């Protein structure tokens, strides 16, 4: 009896579903579980990892565009929106998991603060990253 080639067998299978979550590099297993639970209940799957990636990408821009919200052209790619989601996650996660996430976010925040300065003309009710230019 002839044997099917593996490629033929795989082509007949249903396509794989993408993962319902993403892994945030630098967090341990219990913090990953806390992030997934938060994403299931109050955010969308993978939003914390995406927010962290967007905040990192914001800091890789040239100096003149780091604080510029119109540089990307679309609000979904703006790193500042990512920072807002990270802030929400930092307050919503349990203390131990939030501490681990803060350890990943703090160096990025420090780099953002070093490359920008306070804009005195912005309203005081905005978060600190929105008051920088």
Secondary structure as UniProt FT lines:
FT   HELIX           6..12
FT   TURN            25..26
FT   HELIX           29..41
FT   TURN            45..46
FT   HELIX           47..59
FT   HELIX           63..65
FT   TURN            66..67
FT   TURN            69..70
FT   HELIX           75..77
FT   HELIX           79..92
FT   HELIX           95..115
FT   TURN            120..121
FT   TURN            124..125
FT   HELIX           128..131
//
